[in-house]
Amino acid sequence: MPLCVMSEGAGPGAHLSRTHLCDLKMGADYTDKYVKGKVSRKGPLVPLDGDRFILKAVIEEEDSPLKSSINVVLFGDLAKDFSLSVHLGDVIMASGFCVAKSPTAHKDKLHACNLQLSGERPCIHVSGRPPSPPPQPKSPLVAERRKRRSEVSRATKTPKYTYVNLGDLKAEAVVNVYAVVVFFKQPFKSRGTDFCSTLKLTDQTDLKVSCNIFRAELEDHPKIFNIGDIVRLHRVKVKFFSGSITLLNTHGFSVVTFDGAVGGAVEPRTSSRSFHFDQRDQQTVQELRSWASSRSLIPAGPTIRLSAVQPRVYFDLTCQLLSSTLMDSTCTLLRVWDGTRCPHPLLRGRGEPSSSSSSSKERQNLVASVFVYDNHVELAQQLKPGAFLRIYNLRAVQGAAKLPGQPSDQAEQADHLTFHLHGGTAYGRGIRTLPENDPDVQEVKRLIEAFPEEEDDLADLNFSDMEEVWSTPPESLGAAPLLCSSERRCGHGVAVVSLAELKQSDRCGTHHVRARIRSYQPLRLHQALKLYCCKCSDMLDVPDHQLVSGLFPEAPGGSGPCSPPAWALSAQLPSESSRALTLHLSRRLMSQSKTKELLFLQGSTLEETHRLASAFPNIVPVRSSEGQLAPLDLRAPFLFRGRRSYYGCGRCSQPELREPPAEQDQVMDEKLIAEALGVQLLQVCLLMKMQLQDTTDTLDVFLWRDADTFFGVSVEDVTANQEAQDIVQRVMDSLCPAGGSVASSPWLDVCVRSYRVKGDDGLNQTCYQICQTAVTLPA
């Protein structure tokens, strides 16, 4: 925590109350207390092993009748900052300390205890020092000169900053600003070496500006917990682009964050070891709080308790972590609770007994399973049990499909609730560890402490038991690496060549090599899945789930009234909401007793469409467009078949709602439906870039068209089948073990096809693709 120089008379915060030195004793709780005293002794900064430091000082309480003095021991960066910034005679206020027995009390005759300040919790506020009276001047001229030097000296010790309103920003200017946060993303890894924070800010001028912060260390990013928090940014540069304003950090950048709640403590959140904060800053924060509250900028949600969670909602959850388990390389399971009971049954996990007793059912509704995916996995693995978290944009899912590492009786838990933190940073998605003095954390702690411990079914709800039950990884993790083998299925009679010889060859065609896989990209399986158009050769990413959800009835007019085509019969379906759910059926299919083979569905959500697709062979979502029935936006699937979704090419398709053919011997599949609707069907493919290595050289190759042969599973199955996904992941984990050297990877016999393409610069370049090669895992 920082060392803060404050103006004369300023306090450490209304949330802290003072305790006198004479009242200090070991074993008491001083979380919300601070001590105040003048520095009467200050020792040297003593280096320990590594980068650690220690410093010892003595503070004296002058405004107490007992005139008590106590030893203060500081560790780490706080010791270094204290050595540089605090002088004898300074008055300090210390909080977040621990009280321990003083080993030197019998020698120095000071307090029997000492104060120890180490880690992240302690904070020292240094009150402004009154200037010493100057000596008697010999002449009025000398007095005037000394007065001016004294004024300059005081101005230097207490720097003043000028802040600019957002409405007065000028292009290319470097400014300091105060603002209210109206949107934020937790820091995420950029394409370079830095982490990036994205903010949207506003102030009393009602102008909204963006702010992008790039810093190599997470500690240097703003510690924002909620929309409505207030930030103070020093030395940001103003950029104008396409009519919008963006702030970027520059040299000397610093940031301080404050809670935006009216009446809350004005306590700075920052990693800076020293910074300026005076009464004027405190007043600015209070004014922004009042203004934001009057404009309803601080939302009442979406942070809710487990006791208020409903299925199919996105929300923010403040909770305590009980344990974390790595399920596979793309998923981590967090077990959390917030001291309240969920009204819906929660999913059981590995090792948790199934019971029909009421006490067991109540216990199951206390601890929630949060599945964390993709780019959030690394952070989730660093979390420690007992930490308090806020998980942003968490999704509640009821009746989820089979999840990694879950018990075989999951089918019996089809109505149970799970929570998913999907990959990416859209909508501020992420995880943040909260300090214990955060107001929301204090409320969670109060709920947990108030929980009825006398109930038998909760007697064993503790960290050690939860870790034993929930931290057991899947049996495949930690085991010896699988030994894979490969075989070429091409039948080409060509000799094996080295990678160096292959790169020097000008001949296009097939080649045989023997090599190891040194690395591969992408590491996340979902990023390797692509949509390919065989007509225009476009290759697209599979759309994000949340983007697809927004293309359903939430789009304006999507579920409005319309005239169905003459070949369709329409019927209303019951819905869980006030929206109209309409089913359109083909008269021709009905006449041939094929009514259920193809349904056109209007007004449904993505989740409702998925549920109906599990019961009917083919579901085509439709919408109302200018009073007529029309296909959905092609960014969404145009067809649902069971658990599979099919997309169309936006460039090559001419979508039109037409009645499909109904020949007796025709099979109603995705190709027939796509042709009838004027949609160019996109093919799902798996695209990976691998680096092969042998004793002579390395070679970058692609795996694409023959991915089915390589992994031994259909790529279409990979999109909808957990077992197929597990096979792909096991193959790659065995071919290129995580954290291992290339020497631990198996040798593979590979068929490689070389071909030439034109690059972006218009020049021909040679590319390589793995073909007709199959990998075999041991039984």
Buried (B, 14 or more C-beta within 10 A) or exposed (E): BBBBBBBEEBBBBEBBEEBBBBEBEEEEEBEBBBBBBBBEBBBEBEEEEEEEBBBBBBBBBEEBEEEBBBBBBBBBBBBBBBBEBBEEEBBBBBBBBBBEEBEEBEEEEBBEBBBBBBEEBBBBBBBBBEEEEEEEEEEEEEEEEEEEEBEEEEEEEBEEEEBBBBEEBEEEEBBBBBBBBBBBBBBBEEEEEBBBBBBBBBBBEEBBBBBBBBBEEEEBBBBBBBBBBBBBBBBBBBBEEEEEBBBBBEEEBBBBBBBBBEEBBBBBBBBBBBBBBBEEBBEBBBBBBEBBBEEEBBEEEBBBBBEEBEBBBBBBBBBBBBBBBBBBBBBBBBBBBBBBBBEBBBBBBBEBEEEEEEEBEEBBBBBBBBBBBBBBBEBBEEBEBEBBBBBBBBBBBBBBEEBBBBBEEBEEBEEBBBBBBBBBBEBBBBBBBBBEBBBBBBBBBEBBEEBEEEEEBBEEBEEEEBBEBBBBBBEEBEEEBBEBEBBBEBEEEEEEBBBBBBBEEEEEEBBBBBBBBBBBEEBBBBBBBBBBBEEEEBBBEBBBBBEBBBBBBEEEEBBBEBEBBEBBEBEEBEBEEEBBBBBBBBBEBEEEEBBEBBBBBBBBBBBBBBEBBEEBBBBBBBBBBEEEBBBBBBBBBBBBBBEBBBBBBBEBBEBEBEBBEBEEEEEBEBEBBBBBBBBBBBBBBBBBBBBBBBEBBBBEBBBBBBBBBBBBBEBBBBBBBBEBBBBBBBBBBBBBBEEEEBEEBBEBBBBBBBEEEEEEEEEEEEBBBBBBBBBEBEE
